[in-house]
Amino acid sequence: MRVDELFDLSGRVSVVTGGSMGLGFQMATALAEAGSSIVLCARNYNKCAEAATIIAKLGVETLAVSCDVRFRKDVRNLVMRALEKFGRIDVLVNSAGTAWAAPPEKMKIADWQKVIDVNLTGTFICCQEVGKVMIRNKKGSIINVSSVLSSVGNRIIDCINYSASKGGVDALTRDLAVKWAPFNIRVNAIAPGFFKTHLTTSVIERRGNEIINLTPAARIGGDDDLKGPVVFLASDASKFVTGQVIAVDGGYSIM
Ligand SMILES: NC(=O)c1ccc[n+]([C@@H]2O[C@H](COP(=O)([O-])OP(=O)(O)OC[C@H]3O[C@@H](n4cnc5c(N)ncnc54)[C@H](OP(=O)(O)O)[C@@H]3O)[C@@H](O)[C@H]2O)c1
């Protein structure tokens, strides 16, 4: 295949959780720019619908669905709506995520649990429900969203729950890659460094200079830094790549 064919997502259908804003929106936009139809979900339907309208202007079909990834019934409804409209799901990007900060010795178990529930259990539920469709189709690419904090101790904020959830995402990614390779399903993860989004606005405002000093590329992640990696992992360009966690962090994790 030619390289433009390898990266082409025309005719594919991508589901992006947490696609209403932030990194999920950036990745959904990239997949649309490569030709994929897009299904966006998050809890806030209106924000999802606004994002879907913006992406539709790129000339692809879109669908917005309200879904809380912690709840299997919501995720089943998401899959049903995607199949009703498009009849298939080729790509799943698990970008829905949250964070909660407290010193490890003081963190309440409820605050530990709420981050694990969204970032790790929610990712697993989405993999399970979309994975059943991909297993039937004998093809699929799942892209989990990890974090640089899955592989290094955190010198910036106290969010051990978040780091642990993303470490779990990495382990889940590798194990699912092994289990589902026989079904022609690839499972990889992207581990972003620090990007300015709703999730990180306050930490970047307070500690942005320290983050930049700890980053060899000497900057925060930008509006198109995830576009290439996500299209690579979603498309046939990476058809021999599975079980990998790709850091997109300006080198933060190698310091
Ligand atoms: N920004 C960074 O620097 C950075 C770095 C590394 C990794 N990440 C990861 O990247 C992913 C996206 O983060 P972001 O920075 O783009 O954050 P963001 O701007 O706050 O976006 C988070 C998205 O997840 C959705 N969401 C939150 N809880 C949800 C739930 N229970 N069910 C369904 N959707 C839910 C949000 O919409 P609703 O609130 O409407 O549900 C929103 O669409 C997360 O997994 C995060 O851990 C971010």
The ligand as a Tripos MOL2 file, in Angstrom:
@<TRIPOS>MOLECULE
LIG
   48    52     1     0     0
SMALL
NO_CHARGES

@<TRIPOS>ATOM
      1 N1         -4.3330   17.4340   29.4910 N.am      1 LIG1
      2 C1         -3.2340   16.7500   29.7730 C.2       1 LIG1
      3 O1         -2.1730   17.3380   29.9900 O.2       1 LIG1
      4 C2         -3.2710   15.2450   29.7880 C.ar      1 LIG1
      5 C3         -2.0440   14.5860   29.9190 C.ar      1 LIG1
      6 C4         -2.0260   13.2050   29.9280 C.ar      1 LIG1
      7 C5         -3.1930   12.5100   29.7900 C.ar      1 LIG1
      8 N2         -4.3730   13.1770   29.6730 N.ar      1 LIG1
      9 C6         -5.5730   12.3790   29.5220 C.3       1 LIG1
     10 O2         -6.2490   12.7780   28.3590 O.3       1 LIG1
     11 C7         -7.6320   12.4800   28.4930 C.3       1 LIG1
     12 C8         -8.4390   13.7280   28.1640 C.3       1 LIG1
     13 O3         -8.1060   14.7110   29.1210 O.3       1 LIG1
     14 P1         -8.2380   16.2770   28.7940 P.3       1 LIG1
     15 O4         -7.0070   16.8990   29.3020 O.co2     1 LIG1
     16 O5         -8.6630   16.4440   27.4030 O.co2     1 LIG1
     17 O6         -9.3910   16.6570   29.8190 O.3       1 LIG1
     18 P2        -10.7360   17.5170   29.6130 P.3       1 LIG1
     19 O7        -10.5100   18.6600   28.6920 O.co2     1 LIG1
     20 O8        -11.2250   17.7690   30.9940 O.co2     1 LIG1
     21 O9        -11.7090   16.4910   28.8750 O.3       1 LIG1
     22 C9        -12.1750   15.3520   29.5500 C.3       1 LIG1
     23 C10       -13.2680   14.7290   28.7120 C.3       1 LIG1
     24 O10       -13.7010   13.5360   29.3610 O.3       1 LIG1
     25 C11       -15.1350   13.6240   29.5520 C.3       1 LIG1
     26 N3        -15.4690   12.8490   30.7430 N.ar      1 LIG1
     27 C12       -15.0770   13.0580   32.0250 C.ar      1 LIG1
     28 N4        -15.6340   12.1360   32.8300 N.ar      1 LIG1
     29 C13       -16.3880   11.3270   32.0370 C.ar      1 LIG1
     30 C14       -17.2130   10.1900   32.2670 C.ar      1 LIG1
     31 N5        -17.3940    9.6910   33.5030 N.pl3     1 LIG1
     32 N6        -17.8260    9.6110   31.2160 N.ar      1 LIG1
     33 C15       -17.6770   10.1060   29.9610 C.ar      1 LIG1
     34 N7        -16.9240   11.1760   29.6750 N.ar      1 LIG1
     35 C16       -16.2850   11.7770   30.7160 C.ar      1 LIG1
     36 C17       -15.4100   15.1210   29.6510 C.3       1 LIG1
     37 O11       -16.7570   15.4790   29.3420 O.3       1 LIG1
     38 P3        -17.9250   15.4930   30.4770 P.3       1 LIG1
     39 O12       -17.3770   16.2110   31.6530 O.co2     1 LIG1
     40 O13       -19.0830   16.1760   29.7990 O.co2     1 LIG1
     41 O14       -18.2500   14.0560   30.7610 O.co2     1 LIG1
     42 C18       -14.4840   15.6280   28.5490 C.3       1 LIG1
     43 O15       -15.0560   15.4000   27.2800 O.3       1 LIG1
     44 C19        -7.8310   11.9880   29.9230 C.3       1 LIG1
     45 O16        -7.8430   10.5930   29.9430 O.3       1 LIG1
     46 C20        -6.5930   12.5070   30.6230 C.3       1 LIG1
     47 O17        -6.2670   11.7430   31.7520 O.3       1 LIG1
     48 C21        -4.4410   14.5320   29.6750 C.ar      1 LIG1
@<TRIPOS>BOND
     1     1     2 1
     2     2     3 2
     3     2     4 1
     4     4     5 ar
     5     4    48 ar
     6     5     6 ar
     7     6     7 ar
     8     7     8 ar
     9     8     9 1
    10     8    48 ar
    11     9    10 1
    12     9    46 1
    13    10    11 1
    14    11    12 1
    15    11    44 1
    16    12    13 1
    17    13    14 1
    18    14    15 2
    19    14    16 1
    20    14    17 1
    21    17    18 1
    22    18    19 2
    23    18    20 1
    24    18    21 1
    25    21    22 1
    26    22    23 1
    27    23    24 1
    28    23    42 1
    29    24    25 1
    30    25    26 1
    31    25    36 1
    32    26    27 ar
    33    26    35 ar
    34    27    28 ar
    35    28    29 ar
    36    29    30 ar
    37    29    35 ar
    38    30    31 1
    39    30    32 ar
    40    32    33 ar
    41    33    34 ar
    42    34    35 ar
    43    36    37 1
    44    36    42 1
    45    37    38 1
    46    38    39 2
    47    38    40 1
    48    38    41 1
    49    42    43 1
    50    44    45 1
    51    44    46 1
    52    46    47 1
@<TRIPOS>SUBSTRUCTURE
     1 LIG1         1 GROUP 0 **** ****
